[in-house]
Amino acid sequence: MTWNETFLELFDRCVEKYRGGDSDFANYYSEQDLAFLESIGYKPRELFDFVEDWVDDNAPHPTTALLVASVRRDYLNVVQEGKLSSHEITTKDLPTFGDELGGLTYLPRIIKKARHKLAGELDPDIMFGCGGDRKFLRQNGDIHPADFLRNVWAAGDDDEQILAYVKSQKG
């Protein structure tokens, strides 16, 4: 019942390594850390990307990383019944930055990233919650990345439902 504390402790340890000048995240994790990350459906690079952005950009906050991890963990346990996917998408599989849905540029890209984040299928070079994602979410009603993930999960394959959600957040 304390996986969240384990996550934040690991996050803090990684922050200290990164601030200390070690940018090789492969050195950050013990076997126990790697087993923990796998148990919540997280890849080592995913955590590092949040650490790097937190240290370099002061965003997103560590609690955002935790909430995103929580949605992924829930999806792994509920939808995937604890079984990790072996499928992985690359940047070539993503819509372009300029693709649009319902007049919203970038929305098709972030939807696809979110769906594959939920399933644990993002190539390590793709970050859900990157600067581009955060900019889109901020400009469209200041949507929290974890809330966006939950809404993508709830919408299933219905892009129009996600579009309606995003438009409803602009107020």
N, C-alpha and C positions, 0 to 999 in steps of 0.2 A: 504493500500500500504506500510505499515511499519512493516509487520510481521517479516521481517528479523531483524529489530532493536529490536523488542520484544524478538525474539529468543536470540540474543546476550546479551541483558540485563538480561534475565533469566539465561543464561549460566554463566555470570559473578557473579550473585547472588549465584548460586549453587557452583561455584568455591570458593567463600568466605566462604560459610558454610562448605565445605569440608576441606578447609585449616584451618578453625577454629576448626577442630576435629570432626565435625558431619558427620559420614559416613552412617547415616540412611536417604537415599534419600526420604523416605516416608514423612519426616518432611520438605522437601525443598519447597513444592509446595502449593500455595493457591488454592482455588477453581477456581479462574480466570486463574491461571497458568495451571491447569489441563485441563480446557476448551480450552485454547490456544493450548496446546500440542495435544489434540484430534483433533482440527480443522486443524492441519497440518499433522495428521496421525502419530504422534509420541507418544510413550509410555514413561512414567516417567523414567523407567529404562534405556531406550535408551539414553536419554540426560545425565543421571548420568554416564553411561559408558564412554561417551566422556569426561565428566568433570573429572572423576577419572583418566583416562589415561593422560589427559592434565596435571593435577597436579602432578601425580606420575612419568610420563615418558616424559613430555614436548612434547608429540605428541599423536594424531594428533592435529594440530592447531585448535582453535575455528572456524576459517573460513571453515575448512574442515567439521566440524560438521554442520555448516550452509549450505554448498553446498550439503552435503548428505541429509539434511533435505529438501532442495529445490527440489531435484529430487523426494524424497518420496512424498512431498506435490503435486508436479505436477502430479505424477502418480495417487495419490488419486483423484485429481480433474478431470483428463482427462480420465483415464482408468476406475477407479472405480466410477466415477460420484459422488464423495463426500461421498460414502458409505463405511464405515469401514468393513473389513472382520472379521468374527468371528472365522475363522480357524487359528490354530497356530501350527507350527511345533516345535519339540523338538530336542535335540541333537541326539537322536536315529534315526531321520529322515534324518540326513545329511550323505553324503558320508564320508568315513574315511579320515584322514589326508594324508594317503598314496595313495588313489585312484588317477588315472591319466587320462588325456585326451590328445591325441596327444603328448605323452611324457612329459606332464607337470603335475607333482605331485601337488596335492591340488586344481587344477583347477575345478574338478567337485564339490568340497565342496564349494568353493567361488561362483561358479555360482548358486548353489542352495540357498545359503545364500542371494545372491543378488536378486534373483527372489522373495524370500519370504520377504526380506526387502522392496522391491518395493511395495508389496501387504500389508505390515504391519502385516505379519504373523509369525514373529520370536518370539519364546518364550523369555521372559525377560532375561533368562540366556544365550541367544545367541546374540552376538554383531557383526553386520556387521561393519568392520573397526577395528576389534581387532588386536592385535599384529601379529597373524598369517596371517591375511588378508593383513596387511600393509607390512609384509615381502614378501609375494608372489607378491604383486603389485610392490614393490620396485625392486625386482629381475627380474621382467619381463617388464622392460622399464620404471620404475618409474611412473606407471599409477596412476592417482589420483582416489581415491575411488568413487567420484561422476561421473567421466568419465566412470569408469567401470560400474557403475549402469546404466548410460545412454545407453551404448553399449549393456548391457544385455537386457534392455527394448526394444531397437531397433531390437535386434536379435530374440525376442520372444522365441520360443522353439528350435531355431537352435543353438545347441552347437558348431557346426563346424564354424559358423559365429563368435562366441565369441572366439573360438580358433584362428581363422585367425586374429582377431583384436589383441589379446594378442601377438601373434607371430610378428605381424607387428610393435609392439611398441618396440621390442628389438633392432631394428635398426641394 
